């Protein structure tokens, strides 16, 4: 494939002077924008930084491949920068990696499986070859690098290896781009060096590539799973010994992983009749704590679209009612407006918790966990154990089904009966009984106690709760701490307490407002790229999006996070103190018209918005003060 079509000579830069990771990313983003490859530098850069949170994009031998899948990308493309001075602080798989060559990949969100992405997957596969990479490092100018992209490397076919030992591999990373393909190439290259045939299936943004055949699986000695997300169709490898590791590990320890797989295969005795859907227990499985964490994050990720959809549909219905005075129409149970609001409310009140429980269970037990998970979530709603009960139901269903899959295996003629009757029916019945009559009632008692406690929060207690939530929201701008605060607020909302989410929604504007204000008040303290981001970040804040402030946080995390947290804590405390609630999630600035409070609606809206402005003012002052202090030493300070 022609890699040159995804870039141009104008997107290749040799020996540039940028000295920081943030500076390089901003420089290449600017070039992609100038070349017409992206429509918004701010949105694309925010998506790049969001990807950076998942795992390191620095590799080894001076290479880094940051990338972002974004709606701001017009066409799949990449820009290249070779640095005059290496960056030592770039987070990399190899801790000693000093980055001198950066490829910034821009991927359209809606072209995950297109030919464009195949070009990029070929790029990262080629760069896994150290000899090919060295040519980039030694190239005298951008023209020579551009020609290298068209160079066809000799394809070393693993099938040429004279060996009776076949090892399979499966690679999968969250973004499905660089790590997926580079890990695959590392395993196959190590196999050639060891004289072992290694065939790797890539489960990336293109879907499943180089899918293993039934014959290959039957002939294989073992399988290596190098993944940071769930492996699709993992049941195919049930008869094979396996090695579990992260997607980054093969780039450092490919030979050791292959040897470990060979060692496991020596004394492995498979059950020839087994077609069950899980692996044998071994030391390669996730720890209990990791399974619980992954389960909770998986469940939350699946309910976020439902929450946003339900919230915005309800918001639309309420705003239409208020703007056009259609309260009488809304009161009619058969009217279109009532049905529309009921649809949004149904997504939030009836679907959210069962979906949460189902996909938490799915994370632990795969497909057999879905039906019992849904059942457990419905049972949690039936006994009023709320969000907390739904989470417990998801965990209980997941571990119950994992146990059943291990001890009640689908075999021979009974495989279909076990998979499609025993697992869903018996699993659902058991988790239903467990939730309705055993552990569900104590959880409901705890849940009701939490509701009552939240309802009594006033004065200093409310101030403390709001301050803590506010600090969590802006601590990592959409990261795990932010998500924990979000889960708590949604749980409180599902239980009828709307104050925490109102505080959450107000705080989400603080970081964005403060970034814009700081860039306007003291333009001399910020780079051109930062000022361009600041000019528009306030709009993201109005929409309830905190990620626009991520570029500022990445370049000076300690000072910037402290500034955001201070203002956000004040905002959260004010909203909670005045007992202002919000009945609809995900509404952004439209939340002002949907607030729930004992005071006048206009007064509540003004306090809610003023809290965000005051918090932003505090964060703005701190941003300016801290930036002024480091202006002389920071590579990003000044113009």
N, C-alpha and C positions, 0 to 999 in steps of 0.2 A: 504493500500500500504506500501511497505517496504522502509522506509526512509533511512535505513542503506545502501542501495545500492548506494545512491547518495553521500555518504561520506565514511570515514574510521576512525579508531582509530587514525591514523597518522595525521588526519586533525582536531583533537580536542585538544585544549590546555587550561589548567586550571591554573588560577592565574598567567598570564604572566604580565610583568612589563611595558608594553607600556603605555605612559602617554598622548598620543594625538591621535586624530582621524586619522590623516595622518599616524602616526606610526603603528596603528592597521591595517589599510587597506593595507599598504605596507607589513607588516609582514604576513598577511593571503594570500595576493597575491603571495608572495614568496613561501609559503607552497603549494599553488595550483600548482605553476609552478614545484616545486620539485616533487610533486606527479604525474606530467604528465597530469594534468587536463586542462592546458592552454599552448599555444605555445609561447605567448609573454607577459611578465609581463607589458611592457610599454603600449601596445595597450589595454590590458584588464583594466589596472588601469585608463587609459584615458577614457575608456567607463564607468567605475564606477563613476569617477568624473563628467562626462557629465550627468549621471543619478542623481547625487547629486544636480545638479542645478535645477532639475524639482520640487522637493519637499523634505521635511525632511524624512530621513530614520531612524531617532531615534523616538521611540514611547513613551512608558511609562514603569514604573516599572523596569527601568534599561536595557530595551531591545533596540537593534538597528539591522536592517536588511538591510545593504547596498547591492546593487546588480547591475550587469551589463550584458546586452545582447551584446555579442561581437563575432566577427569572430575569435577571438583568443582562444575561448573556444572549446576544443575538445569534451567534454561531460558534460552534465549538472551535477553540483556538488555543494557542499558547504563546507566551513570551519568554525569552531567555535572557538571563543576565549572568555574565561571568565577572566576578568581583576582583578588584585589584588587591584588596585586603580581606582575608578570611574572617568570617563571623564565628566567634567561639561560643556565643550564647544561644545559638540556634538549637532548639530541642531536637535531638536526633536519637535514632535507635542505637547508634554507636556513640557512647558518651564522649569520646575523644574526637568526634567528627568536627572538622573546621570547614564550614560551608563556603565554597568559592564558586559553585555553579548552581544557579537556581532556575528551574522551569516552573512558571506559574501557569497552571492549566485552568481554562475557563470553560465550563460545561453547562449548556442549557438544561434547565430542569426537565423540560419536556422531550429531550432527545437522549434519554438514558440508554436506549438500545439502538441508536442509529449508527450509520457508517462512520460518522464523525468521531464517535467515541472509540470505535475500533482503531482508528488512526492513533488515538492517544494511548490506548492500551498497548499498541505495538511500540510506541515511543518508550514507555516505561519498561517494557520487556527488553528492548534493546539496551537501555541504560543500565540494566542489571549486569551486562557484560563489562567487566573491568577494562578490558582492552579497548572496547568501543568508547567507554567513558573517558579514557585517557586522551583520545583524539580530540575530544571537545576541550579538554584542559589545555592542550598544546596548540590549538588552532590560533593562527595569527590575527584573524579578523572575522567579522560577522559573515562575510561571503564564504569563508571556508567552513564555518559551522553550518551555514545553510546547505552547502553541498553535502556535508556529512549526513544530513537528515535523509537524503535520497540514497545513501549507500546501502546496498544489500549485503548483510552479513551472511556468511556461510552457515547454513542451517544444519546443526548437529542433531541428527535424528536419534532419539533414544532407542528406537527399535533396532539400531545397528549393533547394540551391545549384545555380546554373546553371554547371556546370563539366564539361569533358570529362576532367578529371584526377581519378582515384580512387586514394587511398592507403589501404592496409590497415594495421592495427596488431594486434599480439598482446601482451597484458600478462599477466604471471604472477609472483607473488611467493611466497616460502616458506610464509607463513601462508595465502595465498589470500583475504585479506580486504581491508584498507584500501588498500594500495598498488596492488593489481590494479585496483580500480575507480577510484581517484583518477587513476591514470596514464591510464586509458582516457578518462575525462572530460576531462583536460587536453589530450589529443591531438585529441579531437573538437571541443573549444572552439576550439583554435588553428586547426584546419582551417576552421571557420566564419569566423573573423576573416581568414584568408588567402584565402577564396573557393575552398577546395579541399575536395572531398568526402572525409571520413576515416571509415572504418568499422572499429571496434575489436572484436576477439574477446577476451573475458575468460576466462582459464583459471585460475579461482580455486577456493575451497573448494566452490563449487556445481558444479564440473565445468566444462565448456566452455559458455559463454553467448554468445549472438549469433554462433553459428558462421558463418564465411564460406561462402557458397555457391560452387559451381563457376563460376557465371556471374560473380559478383563477382571471383573470383580471376582469371578470364580477362580481365576488363576493367580490372584494376588496373594502375597504372604501377609500383608498388613496394610493399614491405611493411616496416614498422618493428617490430622485435622488442624490446620493453622487458621483459626478464625476468631474474630471479635464479635461476630453476630451469628445467629443460629444457622446451622447447616441445613439446606433444603434436602428433603428426601434422604435423611440420614439412615433410614431403615434399610437401605440397600446394602449397607456395610455391616449388618448385624452379626454376620458370621466371622468377621475378621477382627483380630486384635488391633487395637488402635492406640495412637499417641495423640494426646490433646495438648495444644499449645496456642500461643497468640499468633496473629498474622505477621507480627514483626520478627518473631524468633528465627524463622528460616534464614533471614538475611544475615544473622550472626552465627547460627548453629545448625546449618542445614545437614552437614555430615553427621553430627551427633544425633540429630533426630532420626535420620535414616538408620543409623546403627541401632538406636533404641527400638525402632520398629522391627528390625531384623531379630534382635534379641528376644522380643516379646513373641515372635512367631515360632520360635524353636520348640517351646513346650506347650503351645496353644492347641487345645483339642476342641474344635467346634462341634456344635450339635447339628448334624447334617439335616435334621428335619425342621430346624428352627427357622421361622420367618418372622419372628417377633419384631416389634418396632423400637427396640431400645438396645443399648450396648450392655455387655456384661459389666458388673461393678469392678472397678479397678482404681488404682491410685491416680489415674489421669482425669477423673471426673471433677467437676467443680465442687468447691467446699459448700457446706450448708449455708454459710453466710453469704457467699457469692450468689448462690441460687436464689436466696430470698431477695437480695438487692436487685438482681437482674429481673426477677419476677415483678417487683414493684415498679421498676422503671418501664418495663414492657407494658404493663397494665395502664400506667399513666399515659404513655405515648399513644396508645390506641384510643383512649377516651378524650384526648385533647380535641381532635376534630369534631367529635360529637358535642362536646361542651361549647365550642365556638359556634357550630352550626345552630344548636339549640338556643344559645344566647342571642345570636344575631337575628334569628327568626322571631323570637319573642320581642326583641328590641324594635324590630320593624313594625310588628303589630301594635305595640304600645305607642310608639311615636306617631303612627298613622291615626290612632285613636285620639291622641292628645292634640295633634295639629289640626285635624278636621272636625273635632268635637263629635266623634262617633261612639260615645260611651253607650248609648242605647243599642247600637248595632253590636258592640262588643258583648253586651249583656245577654243577647239572644244566643242560645246554645247551638242553634242550627246555622248561624250567620257565618259568612266566609271569614270574618275577622276573628270571631271566637275560635273557629276551627284552626286558623293559622296560628294563633297564640297557643292553642292546645297542642299543636304539632311541636312547637319549640319547647313547651313545657314537658311534653312526653319524652322528648330526647333527653332532657335533663333529669326529669323525675322518675322515669320508668326504665330507660335504656342504659343510662350511664353506669350504674353500679353493677348490673349483670355483665355488661361488656368488660368492665374493669376486672371482675372476678374471673371471667372466662379467659381473658388473655394473660392474666397472671398465672392461671393454671396451665395454659398452653405453653408458656415460657418454660415451665418445669417438665411437663409430661408430653409435649407436642400435641398432635391432633386429638388423641384420646382424652385429653384434659378439657377440651372445649365444652362438651355437653355437661359434665359435672360442674364445671366452673360457672356456666350460666345458671344452672340449678341452684348452686350455692349462693350466687348473687341475688336471685329471686327470693330465696329463703331469707337472706339477710334483710331484704326490704319488707318481707312479710312480717317479721318479728320486730321491725323498727330498730335494727342494729346499725343502719346507715352505712356511711363510707367505711368506717372502721370494720364493721361486720363484713362488708364486701371484700375488703383486703384480706381478712382472715379466711373467708370462704375460698378465695382464689388460691391462697397458700395451701389450705387444707385439701382442696380438690387436687391441686397439682401433685402434692406428695402422696396422696392416696392413690392416684392413678399411676404414679411412678412405681409405687409398691406393687400394685396389681399387675403392671406390665412385666415386672421382674418375676413374680411368682405364679401368674396365670398367663402363660405364653400361648400365642396363637400358633397351632401346629397342624400340619396336614389338612385333612378334610374339615377340621373344626376351626381353621384359621378365620374364615369369614364370620362364623358364629361368634367367636370370641371378640373379634375386632368391631363388629357392627351390632352386637347385642349385649354381650357380657360387659364390655367396657362402658358403653354409654348408659345402659339401663342400671346395672348394679352400681356403677360408680355414682350415677345421679341419685339413686335411692339412698345410698349410704351417706353421701354428703348432705342430702336433704335432711335425713334423720339427725345427723350430727349437728347441723346448724339449727334446726327447729327445736330440738329437744335436749341437747347436751351443752355444747359450747356457745350456741347462739344466744341463749338467754342471758348468761353472764356478760357477754359482750354488749348486748342490748342495754343491760343495766349500766355498764361503764359508759356507753354512748349517751344514754339519757343523762347520766351524771355530768358528762362533758358539756352537753347542751345547757343544762341548768347552770353550770359554772360560767359558761360563756355569757348566759343571759344576765348573770349577776355582776359581771365585770363593770365597774364604774370607778371614776376617780383615778387614783394612783395605779390600781390594777389594770385598768383599761389603757392607761398611758404606757405601762410596761409592755403589755401585749402588743400594742400598736408599734412601739419603738422596735421591739425584737423582730416583728414581721417586716417592718420597713427596712431594717438593716439587712435581713436575709434576702429581700428582693433585689437589692442593688449590690450585694456582695460579689456576685459572679455573673450578673446580667444574663440570665437564662440558663446558667449552669445548674449543677446538682443542688446547691443550697437554695437557689431561686425556685427550683422545682419542688423542693420540700415545703417551702412556704406556700407554693401554689396548691399542693395536695392538701395541706391543712385548711386553707381557705375554702377550697371546693368541698372538703368534707364538712366544714362548718356550715356552708351554704346548703348542702344537701340535708342537713339536720335542722334547718330553719333559722340559723343565725347568720345574718348577712353583713355584720360589721367587719369581720376580718377581710372579706373580699373587697369591701369598699376601701379599706386602708390599702390593700394590695393594688387596686386599680389606680388610686391616687399616686402612690409611690412610683408606679411604673413610668410616670412622666418626669420624675425628678432628674434622673441622670441625663436624659435627652435635652431637657430645658437648660440644664446647667452647662452642658457642653456648648450649646449654641450661644448662650449668654456670654460665656467666658471668651469665645472667639470673637464676639462682636465688641465687647468692652475693651479687651486687650489684644488687638490683632497682632501686635508686634511680638507677642510671646509664642505664636503658633506658626507652624509651617503652612505653606500654600495648600497642601492636601488636607491638613486638619481644618483649615478655615472653610474649605469647600464642603467638607463633611458637616462642620458646625452650622453652615448656612441652612442645611436641610434636616438636621437631626431632630429639631423641635417638631417637625411634622410627624416623624416616626413616634415621638412621645405622645402626640395627640391620639395616635392610633393604638397606644398601649404597647409599643415595641421598644424594648430596652437595648436590643443588640446594636443599635446604631452607635452607641458609645464605646463599643468594644475596642476599636483602634486606639483610643486614648488610654484605655486601661492596659492594653498590652505593652505599650511603650514605657509606662511608668506605673506598674500595678500597685505598689504599696501606697503611694501618695494619692493616686486617683481613686482607688477603692475606698481609702479612708475618707476622702472628700465626699464621694457618693453616699457612703453609709451614714455619715453624720447628718446630712440633709434629709436623707430618706427616713431615718429614725424619728426625726422631728415631725415629718409629714404623717407617718403612720400613727404616731402618738396623738396628734391633733384629731385626726379622723376618728380614732377609737374613743378618745375622751368625749367627743360630742355625740357618741352613739349613732353615727351615721351608717346606714346599711346600704347594700346594693344587691338587688334581687336577680340581676341578670349578669352572667359572666361574659367577658370578652367584648365589651361594648365600647371601649376607648373613651373619647371625649363625650360620646353620646350618653355615657353613664350619668352625666349631670341631670338628665331628664328622667332618670329611672331610680333615683336615690330613695331610700326608705328611712324616714326619720320622724320623730314626734314633733319636731319644729317645722316651721313653714318651709315648703319645698324650695323656694328661691333662696332662703337663708341657708339651708343645708347644702345646696349646690355651690353657693358662694364660699362657704367654709371649706367644702371638699376641694374646690379648685384653688382657693387661697392657700390651703395646706401644701399643695404641690408647688405653688409659686414660692412660698416661704422656704420650703425645703430646698428647692432649686437655687434660691438666692444664697443660702448658706453654703451649698456645694460649690456654687460659682465662685464665691469669695475664697474658699479653700483651694479650689483649682488654680485661681490666679496667684494666690500667695505661694503655693508650693511650686508652681511653674516658674515664678519669678526667682525663687531661691536656687533653682537648678539651671537657669538660663545659660549661665556661663559654661557649664560643663556638659549639658545635654546636647547630643547631636541633632535633636529634633527641635531645640529651642530657637526662637527668633525666625526671621524670614530667610 
